Amino acid sequence: MPEDSQSWWKVGPVGNFAGRALTEITLGKTKLAISHRDGVFGAIANGCNHAGGPLGQGRLDGDYVVCPWHNWKFHRLHGKGEPGFEDDAVP
């Protein structure tokens, strides 16, 4: 995220993200996984906390982003792990 929490970063037109369930972006040194489902966008860290898998290259399973490497799941809006594994969160 920008160092100044009052800052906004332009990442492109909404249409670039709305057509895909998951998209990877980089803002400065921060990599994010942007999700889009039912008209609502979400953004979580792109690196899975298990082995660093690229979450933005995974898939959506309902409201959960599934890591393409080992199938760990993180809620696309708040980053918490799936039920029973909520503490396995990503920012």
N, C-alpha and C positions, 0 to 999 in steps of 0.2 A: 504494500500500500504506500501511497505517497507519505513522506515524512510528516507533512503538515496535514492533519486529519481534516482540515477545511478545504483541501484541494480536491479537484476532480480531474480525472484523466479521460480523455476521449479515446475510445478503443475502436470506434467505427460505427457505422449505421446499425440500427436494431436489426434490420433485415439480414445482416451478415451472421447474426447469432440465432435469430428466431427460426431459421430453417433447419437447424441442427440441434439434436438433443444435447450434445457436449461439444465444446470447443476449448482448445488450449490457447491462452494468451500469455504474453510476458509484459509486465509493466516495470520498467527499470530492471531490477534484479529479482523481482517477484513473479513467479509463475502461478497462474490461476487456472482452474477448471471452471468454465462458465457453462451452466446448464439452463435449459429452457424446456418447460413442461406446462401445459395447460395455460399458456400466456404469462407464466411467472418465471422470472430469471432468478438464478442462484449463482453464487460464486464461493468456491472453497479453494484452499491450497491445492496445487496440482500434484504434489508428491504424497503418495501413500505413506503413512507413518510406519508401515510394516517393513517394506523393503525399498521404498522410494519409487514405486511404480507410477507411471504417468496417468493420473486419474482422468485427465481430459481425453485420453485415448481409450478409455473404458467404455462402459455402456450404462444406461439407466435401467434400473429395476424398480419401477414405481418411483418413489422419491429418493431412492438411494443410487449413488454413483458406485459402480462396481469396478474395482481395480482390475486392469487387464492381465496383471501378472499372477495374482494369487486369490482373486475374487473377494477380497475384503470389501466391505460396504460402508459408505459414509453418507449421511443425509445431505442432500444437495443444497439445502438452505442454511443449516447451522453446523455441518461437519461432524456431528456426533456419529459414533458407530451404530450399527444396527441393534435392534432390541437384544439386550443381554450383553452387549459389548459397547455401551454408550461411552465409556471412558476411553475407548480407542478413537479419539476424535482428531480431526485435522482442523487447522484454523480456517 
